[in-house]
Amino acid sequence: MSGIRILAIVVAAVVYFFIGAIWYGQFSVAWLAGIGKTLAELEAENPGARPYVVGFASVLVACATLGWLIARTGATGWAGGAKLGVVLAVGIVGAQLALNYGFESRSVSLWLINTGYPVVGLGIAGAIIGAWSRPRG
């Protein structure tokens, strides 16, 4: 991953993952209503550490991809990284969720919750990676 630091990706992934804990804690009532489950049902369906392991692995892949794109596009500094993260979150994640939710008849409020997390998370991850990126040359 020329032009980026692996440590920046790992730190960004840890921060992004913990933002998720805060985000879904804040919006837990609306999110659970949106997915039509109770917390007890969700915990019974996903016992143990598996959802956290899968979740962190997914965030790590997203941050690695973002880091690669930051290096490839020449986005510079924290602002360039944050902008690229937000654009990817809205333009790819948000658009894909909207496509799925349209066919699944899911609510706009659930879309806002589930899209808002990567907008904030990838924006901050991009800022971390962008600030940590090596200059090209």
N, C-alpha and C positions, 0 to 999 in steps of 0.2 A: 504494500500500500504506500507507494511513493508519495511523499509530500504530506503525510499525516502521521501522527503518533498513535501507536496502538493503545498506550495508556490513556490518551484523550478519549478514545472510543469506549474503553471500559468505564472510565469515570462518567462519561456522558450516559452510558447505558444504566449505570447504577442510579444516577440522578433521575433519569427518565422513568425508571421502574418505581422509584419512591414517589415521584410525582403522581403516578398511577394510584398508589395507596391513598394519597391525600385526595386526589380527584374523585375516585370512586367512593371514598369515605364521605366526602362532602355531598355527592349526588346519589348516595346509596338508595334512598327511598324511591326517588324517581327512576333510577336505573333498574332496580328490582321490579318496579311496576311495569316498566317498559319491556322487560324480558318475560314478564308474567310468572315470576318465581318468588319464593320467599328465601331468606338467607338460609334457613334450615334445609330447604330442598336443594339449594345450590351446593351447600357443604356436603350433603349426602351423595350428590351426584359426582362430586369432585373431591374425594377424601384425600387427606395427606398433602404432600408437597408438590404433587404433579402439576397443578395449575400454575404454581409459582415458578417451577423449573421451566415449563413451556413458555410462560410469560416472559421470564428473564431472557431465555434463549431468543425469543422473537424480538425483544427490544434490542438485544445485542446485535442481531442480524440487521435490524433497521439502522442502528447507529453505525455499523460497519459500512453499510450501503451509503448512508449519508456522508460518512467520511470519505469514501471513495469518490462520490460525486463532488464533494467540496474540492478535493484535490484535482479532479478531472476538469472541473469548470473554472478553476482558478478563483473561486469565491474567497475573499480575503477578510480576515479579522472576524471578530465575534458577530458583527452586524451582517456580513456577507453569509456566514454560516447559518445564522438565525433565519435570515430571509429565505435561503434555500430550503431549510427545514420546514418552514411554514408553507411555502409554495408546494412542496412535495406532499405535505399532510393534507392540504385542502384539495390540491389538484389530482392526487392519486388516491390517497386513503379516503378522503371525504367523498370523492366522486364514486369510488367503488362501493362504499357503504350505501350511498344514495341509490345506486343501481339495485343493489341487493334489497334494500329496505322498500323500494318501490314495488318490487315483486312479492315481498314477504308481508306487505301491508303493515310495516312497523311505523311507529310515530316519529314525527319530526323532533320531538323532545329527546327521544332515544338517539336519533341521529346526531343531534347537537351535543349530547353527552359523549357519545362514542367517537365523534369527530373532534370535539374540543380537546380531548386528552392528547391525541397525537399532534394537534396544532401547537399546544403548549409544550408538550414533551419533545417533539422534534425541533421546535423553535429553540428551546433551551439547549438541547443536545447539540444542535447546529452551532449555537453560540459558543459552547464549550470547545467543540472540535475546531471550529473556525479560529478561535482565539489561540488554540494550541498548535495550529497547522504550521508547518515549515514553509518558509517562503520558497517559491519556485525559482530555479535558476541554477 
